Amino acid sequence: MSRRRSDLLQAVRASGSCSVTELALRLGVSTETIRRHLQPLIEEGTLLRFHGGVMLPERAEEPPFQRRMQVNREAKLRIAQLVKDRVEDGDSLFLDNGTTTAYVADALAARSRLTIVTHSAHIAYRLASRNGNRVFMAGGELGGEDAAAFGASAIAFISQFKLRYALLSVGAITRAGELADFHLFEAEFSRAAMAQAEETWVIADHSKFGREASVTVCPLAAVDAVLTDSAPPEAFAAQCLEAGVAIVTPADQHA
């Protein structure tokens, strides 16, 4: 086995799963190089492919949401810390069904008297009956993978609330600077939450930048801030400056 493939295996074994972008950053090579060296490992069954990354075969039996929780885990934890430090006791938030949002929900255990509106059973479970929180969950049929409710009934439910923040874990931030997702119903929920919130924060790790997805959520200028784990690409930073969108990273915590 080549040194490159050995390094890839070691990186994946450390967390159980990794995105292609994360592996490229760790090893200091292009995503094309990562994909080329991953292919033999996938073909021989040493690693399994999933959308955007690879995992160890033993993780395949885990529910999809739990597998995605492990992708870019450290980056998501850093973003969760950023949110926790900006949310105050008594604040009100819309939270979507993303895995980054799940880490945010765990971090918000440090806060009290929050009002949370969500369509995710994962999020509701993490925050309900804790520290005087009030948690409202949209009803409807739950999706099999994410245990999240979608559709007209969920959107009608959240339209009854006016909250301070909407936190969106979008599927992609395109090269054009648009926020996008892979499913129409997720984009519809995001737009409905934005309409009911005073501020919208995008919570997205470094792997989302320059990614493409089929459904546009909104233009960059429609949000107030992007909270991410490291400095974004220069082109995106320039787009944020032009649109008046704040960028918040862990480096800002220590500035």
QUIMOLIN-V895586 format. One record per pair of residues at least 24 apart in sequence whose C-alpha atoms are under 10 Angstrom apart, sorted by the first residue. I is the first residue (numbers start at 1). J is the second residue. D is the distance in Angstrom with one decimal. If there is no record, write none. Layout:
<<I:J:D> <I:J:D>>
This chain:
<<1:41:9.8> <2:37:9.0> <4:33:9.6> <4:34:8.8> <4:37:7.2> <4:38:9.4> <5:34:8.9> <5:36:9.9> <5:37:6.1> <5:38:7.2> <5:39:9.9> <5:40:8.9> <5:41:7.8> <6:37:9.8> <6:41:10.0> <8:34:8.1> <8:37:8.2> <8:38:7.7> <8:41:9.4> <9:38:9.0> <9:41:8.6> <9:46:8.6> <9:47:8.2> <9:54:10.0> <9:55:9.5> <9:56:8.9> <12:47:8.7> <12:53:9.8> <12:54:7.6> <12:55:6.5> <12:56:7.1> <12:71:9.7> <13:47:9.8> <13:55:8.2> <13:56:7.0> <15:55:8.7> <15:56:9.2> <15:70:6.6> <15:71:7.9> <15:72:8.7> <15:73:8.1> <15:74:9.6> <16:47:10.0> <16:54:8.7> <16:55:5.7> <16:56:5.7> <16:57:9.0> <16:58:8.6> <16:59:6.9> <16:67:8.4> <16:70:7.0> <16:71:8.3> <17:47:9.2> <17:48:9.2> <17:49:9.5> <17:50:9.3> <17:53:7.3> <17:54:5.7> <17:55:3.9> <17:56:6.4> <17:57:9.6> <17:59:8.0> <17:67:7.4> <17:68:8.2> <17:69:9.3> <17:70:6.1> <17:71:5.7> <17:72:8.3> <17:73:9.3> <18:49:10.0> <18:50:9.6> <18:52:8.5> <18:53:5.6> <18:54:5.7> <18:55:6.4> <18:56:9.4> <18:67:9.9> <18:68:9.1> <18:70:7.5> <18:71:5.0> <18:72:6.4> <18:73:8.8> <19:49:9.7> <19:50:8.8> <19:51:8.5> <19:52:5.5> <19:53:3.8> <19:54:6.4> <19:55:8.7> <19:68:9.6> <19:70:9.6> <19:71:6.1> <19:72:6.9> <19:207:7.7> <20:51:9.6> <20:52:6.1> <20:53:4.9> <20:54:7.4> <20:71:9.9> <20:207:8.5> <21:52:8.0> <21:53:8.0> <21:72:9.3> <21:206:8.3> <21:207:5.7> <21:208:9.0> <21:209:9.9> <22:52:9.9> <22:53:8.7> <22:71:8.6> <22:72:6.8> <22:75:9.6> <22:205:10.0> <22:206:8.3> <22:207:6.8> <23:53:8.8> <23:54:9.7> <23:72:9.7> <25:206:9.8> <25:207:9.7> <52:207:9.2> <63:144:9.7> <63:145:7.2> <63:146:9.0> <64:144:9.5> <64:145:6.0> <64:146:7.8> <65:97:9.7> <65:98:8.7> <65:99:7.2> <65:122:9.4> <65:144:9.8> <65:145:6.2> <65:146:5.9> <65:147:8.9> <66:99:8.4> <66:145:9.5> <66:146:9.3> <67:99:9.6> <68:98:9.2> <68:99:6.7> <68:100:9.4> <69:98:8.9> <69:99:5.4> <69:100:7.6> <69:101:9.9> <69:102:8.2> <69:103:8.4> <70:99:8.8> <71:99:9.0> <71:100:9.8> <71:207:9.9> <72:100:9.3> <72:205:7.7> <72:206:8.9> <72:207:8.2> <73:99:9.2> <73:100:8.5> <73:103:8.8> <73:205:9.5> <74:205:9.6> <74:229:8.7> <75:100:8.9> <75:204:9.0> <75:205:6.0> <75:206:7.8> <75:207:9.4> <75:228:7.9> <75:229:5.4> <75:230:8.2> <76:100:5.3> <76:101:8.5> <76:102:9.2> <76:103:6.6> <76:104:8.1> <76:203:8.7> <76:204:7.9> <76:205:6.4> <76:206:9.6> <76:228:8.3> <76:229:7.2> <77:101:9.9> <77:102:9.8> <77:103:6.2> <77:104:7.6> <77:106:9.5> <77:107:8.4> <77:205:9.8> <77:229:8.5> <78:103:9.2> <78:104:9.4> <78:205:9.0> <78:227:9.6> <78:228:8.0> <78:229:5.8> <78:230:9.1> <78:249:8.5> <78:250:7.0> <79:103:8.4> <79:104:7.5> <79:107:9.7> <79:203:6.9> <79:204:7.7> <79:205:7.4> <79:227:6.4> <79:228:5.7> <79:229:5.6> <79:230:9.3> <79:248:9.1> <79:249:7.7> <79:250:7.8> <80:104:4.2> <80:105:7.8> <80:106:8.1> <80:107:6.0> <80:108:8.2> <80:203:8.5> <80:227:9.1> <80:228:9.3> <80:229:9.3> <81:106:9.8> <81:107:6.5> <81:108:8.7> <81:229:9.7> <81:250:8.5> <81:253:9.8> <82:107:9.4> <82:203:9.5> <82:227:7.2> <82:228:8.4> <82:229:8.7> <82:248:7.8> <82:249:7.4> <82:250:6.8> <82:252:9.4> <82:253:7.9> <83:107:8.1> <83:108:8.1> <83:167:9.2> <83:201:9.2> <83:203:8.6> <83:227:7.8> <83:228:9.9> <83:248:9.6> <84:108:5.6> <84:109:8.8> <84:110:7.6> <84:111:7.7> <85:110:9.6> <85:111:9.6> <85:253:8.9> <87:111:7.8> <87:114:9.2> <87:164:9.9> <87:165:9.1> <88:112:8.2> <88:113:9.3> <88:114:8.4> <89:113:5.9> <89:114:6.3> <89:115:9.6> <89:131:9.7> <89:133:9.5> <90:114:4.7> <90:115:7.1> <90:132:9.2> <90:133:8.3> <90:134:9.8> <91:115:6.4> <91:116:8.6> <91:133:9.8> <91:163:8.2> <91:164:6.8> <91:165:8.2> <92:116:5.9> <92:117:8.0> <92:133:9.7> <92:134:9.2> <92:135:9.8> <92:161:9.8> <92:162:8.6> <92:163:5.2> <92:164:5.3> <92:165:6.5> <92:166:8.8> <92:197:9.1> <93:117:6.3> <93:118:8.5> <93:135:9.8> <93:161:9.9> <93:162:9.1> <93:163:5.8> <93:164:6.0> <93:165:4.7> <93:166:5.7> <93:167:7.2> <93:193:9.4> <93:197:7.9> <93:198:9.8> <93:199:9.6> <93:200:9.7> <94:118:5.8> <94:119:9.0> <94:136:9.6> <94:158:8.5> <94:161:9.3> <94:162:9.4> <94:163:7.1> <94:164:8.3> <94:165:6.2> <94:166:4.6> <94:167:6.1> <94:168:8.4> <94:190:9.3> <94:193:6.5> <94:194:8.6> <94:196:8.8> <94:197:7.8> <94:200:9.3> <95:119:7.8> <95:120:8.0> <95:123:7.5> <95:124:9.3> <95:165:8.7> <95:166:6.4> <95:167:5.4> <95:168:6.9> <95:169:8.8> <95:190:9.4> <95:193:8.6> <96:120:6.6> <96:122:9.9> <96:123:8.0> <96:148:8.6> <96:166:8.4> <96:167:6.8> <96:168:6.1> <96:169:7.0> <96:170:9.3> <96:186:8.6> <96:189:8.1> <96:190:7.5> <96:193:8.8> <97:121:8.3> <97:122:7.5> <97:123:7.1> <97:124:9.9> <97:146:6.9> <97:147:8.3> <97:148:6.4> <97:149:9.1> <97:168:8.7> <97:169:7.9> <97:170:9.9> <97:186:8.7> <98:122:9.4> <98:123:9.1> <98:146:8.3> <98:148:9.7> <98:167:9.9> <98:168:8.0> <98:169:5.6> <98:170:7.9> <98:171:8.8> <98:186:9.8> <98:203:9.5> <98:204:9.9> <99:123:9.4> <99:146:9.2> <99:169:7.9> <100:168:9.2> <100:169:6.5> <100:170:9.6> <100:203:7.2> <100:204:7.4> <100:205:8.3> <101:167:7.7> <101:168:7.8> <101:169:6.6> <101:203:7.7> <101:204:9.5> <102:126:7.9> <102:127:10.0> <102:169:10.0> <104:167:9.5> <104:203:9.2> <109:133:9.6> <115:163:8.2> <115:164:9.6> <116:163:8.7> <116:165:9.8> <116:166:10.0> <117:157:9.4> <117:158:7.1> <117:161:8.2> <117:162:9.9> <117:163:8.6> <117:166:9.3> <117:193:9.2> <118:148:8.6> <118:149:8.9> <118:154:9.2> <118:157:9.8> <118:158:8.0> <118:166:10.0> <118:189:9.9> <118:193:9.4> <119:146:10.0> <119:147:8.5> <119:148:5.3> <119:149:5.2> <119:150:7.2> <119:154:7.0> <119:155:9.2> <119:157:9.4> <119:158:8.7> <119:189:8.8> <120:146:7.3> <120:147:6.0> <120:148:4.2> <120:149:6.6> <120:150:9.4> <121:146:8.1> <121:147:5.6> <121:148:6.0> <121:149:8.3> <122:146:7.8> <122:147:6.9> <122:148:8.0> <123:147:9.7> <123:148:9.3> <136:161:9.8> <148:186:9.8> <149:185:9.6> <149:186:9.9> <149:189:9.7> <150:185:6.3> <150:186:7.6> <150:188:8.9> <150:189:7.4> <151:185:6.7> <151:186:9.3> <151:188:8.5> <151:189:8.2> <152:185:9.4> <152:188:9.5> <152:189:9.4> <154:189:7.9> <154:192:9.7> <155:185:9.8> <155:188:8.0> <155:189:6.3> <155:190:9.5> <155:191:9.5> <155:192:6.4> <155:193:8.2> <156:192:8.8> <158:189:8.8> <158:192:7.4> <158:193:6.9> <158:195:9.9> <158:196:7.9> <159:192:6.9> <159:193:7.5> <159:195:8.2> <159:196:6.5> <160:196:8.3> <161:193:9.0> <161:195:10.0> <161:196:6.5> <161:197:8.5> <162:193:9.1> <162:194:10.0> <162:195:8.8> <162:196:5.0> <162:197:5.9> <162:198:7.8> <163:193:9.0> <163:194:9.6> <163:195:9.9> <163:196:6.4> <163:197:4.9> <163:198:6.6> <163:199:8.7> <164:196:8.4> <164:197:5.3> <164:198:4.9> <164:199:6.2> <164:200:8.6> <165:193:8.9> <165:194:8.2> <165:196:8.7> <165:197:5.3> <165:198:5.9> <165:199:4.9> <165:200:5.7> <165:201:7.1> <165:224:9.9> <166:190:8.2> <166:191:9.7> <166:192:9.7> <166:193:6.0> <166:194:5.8> <166:195:8.9> <166:196:8.0> <166:197:5.6> <166:198:7.8> <166:199:6.3> <166:200:4.7> <166:201:6.2> <166:202:8.3> <166:223:9.4> <167:193:8.6> <167:194:8.6> <167:197:9.4> <167:199:8.7> <167:200:6.0> <167:201:5.0> <167:202:5.9> <167:203:6.6> <167:223:10.0> <167:225:9.8> <167:226:9.7> <167:227:9.7> <168:193:8.8> <168:194:8.7> <168:200:7.5> <168:201:6.3> <168:202:4.9> <168:203:5.9> <168:204:8.2> <168:223:9.7> <168:226:9.5> <169:201:8.8> <169:202:6.0> <169:203:5.0> <169:204:5.8> <169:205:9.0> <169:208:9.6> <169:227:9.9> <170:202:7.1> <170:203:7.4> <170:204:6.8> <170:205:9.9> <170:208:8.1> <170:213:9.6> <170:216:9.9> <170:217:8.1> <171:204:8.2> <171:207:9.6> <171:208:6.7> <171:209:9.6> <171:211:8.2> <171:212:8.4> <171:213:6.9> <171:214:9.7> <171:215:9.5> <171:216:10.0> <171:217:9.6> <172:204:8.3> <172:205:9.8> <172:207:8.4> <172:208:4.8> <172:209:6.6> <172:210:7.4> <172:211:5.1> <172:212:5.8> <172:213:5.9> <172:214:9.3> <172:215:9.6> <172:216:9.2> <172:217:9.6> <173:202:9.7> <173:204:8.4> <173:206:9.7> <173:207:9.2> <173:208:5.6> <173:209:5.0> <173:210:5.9> <173:211:5.8> <173:212:7.0> <173:213:8.3> <173:216:9.6> <173:217:9.9> <173:219:9.8> <173:220:8.8> <173:236:9.0> <174:208:8.0> <174:209:6.4> <174:210:4.8> <174:211:5.2> <174:212:5.2> <174:213:7.6> <174:216:9.3> <174:220:9.8> <174:236:9.2> <175:209:7.3> <175:210:4.7> <175:211:7.0> <175:212:7.6> <175:233:9.8> <175:235:8.4> <175:236:7.6> <175:239:9.9> <176:210:8.2> <176:211:10.0> <176:212:9.5> <176:219:9.1> <176:220:9.1> <176:235:9.3> <176:236:8.4> <176:239:8.6> <177:209:8.7> <177:210:8.2> <177:211:10.0> <177:218:9.6> <177:219:7.0> <177:220:5.9> <177:221:9.1> <177:235:8.9> <177:236:6.5> <177:237:9.6> <177:238:9.9> <177:239:6.7> <177:240:8.3> <177:243:9.9> <178:210:9.8> <178:212:9.3> <178:213:9.8> <178:216:6.9> <178:217:7.6> <178:218:6.2> <178:219:4.7> <178:220:5.4> <178:221:8.8> <178:222:9.6> <178:239:9.9> <179:208:9.6> <179:209:9.7> <179:211:9.7> <179:212:9.2> <179:213:8.7> <179:215:8.7> <179:216:6.1> <179:217:5.4> <179:218:5.5> <179:219:6.1> <179:220:6.4> <179:221:9.9> <179:222:9.5> <179:223:9.4> <180:208:9.8> <180:211:8.9> <180:212:7.3> <180:213:5.5> <180:214:7.0> <180:215:5.4> <180:216:4.3> <180:217:4.9> <180:218:7.1> <180:219:8.9> <181:211:10.0> <181:212:8.4> <181:213:5.3> <181:214:6.5> <181:215:5.2> <181:216:6.4> <181:217:6.6> <181:218:9.9> <182:212:8.9> <182:213:5.3> <182:214:5.5> <182:215:5.9> <182:216:8.7> <182:217:9.8> <183:213:8.7> <183:214:7.5> <183:215:6.4> <183:216:9.5> <183:217:9.9> <184:214:8.6> <184:215:6.1> <184:216:8.5> <184:217:8.7> <185:215:9.5> <186:215:9.0> <186:217:8.6> <187:215:6.9> <187:216:7.1> <187:217:5.0> <187:218:8.5> <188:215:9.6> <188:216:9.6> <188:217:7.4> <189:217:9.3> <190:217:7.0> <190:218:9.0> <191:217:6.6> <191:218:7.5> <191:222:9.8> <194:218:9.8> <194:222:8.6> <194:223:8.2> <198:224:9.4> <199:223:7.2> <199:224:6.0> <199:225:8.3> <200:224:5.4> <200:225:6.8> <200:226:8.8> <201:225:4.9> <201:226:5.7> <201:227:6.9> <201:245:9.6> <201:246:9.3> <201:247:9.8> <201:248:9.9> <202:226:4.7> <202:227:6.1> <202:228:8.3> <202:247:9.6> <203:227:5.0> <203:228:6.1> <203:229:9.1> <203:248:9.7> <204:228:5.3> <204:229:7.8> <205:229:5.6> <205:230:7.7> <205:231:10.0> <205:232:9.2> <206:230:6.6> <206:231:8.1> <206:232:6.8> <206:233:8.9> <207:232:9.8> <208:232:9.8> <209:233:7.5> <209:236:8.0> <210:235:9.9> <210:236:8.7> <219:243:9.4> <220:244:9.1> <220:245:7.6> <221:245:6.7>>
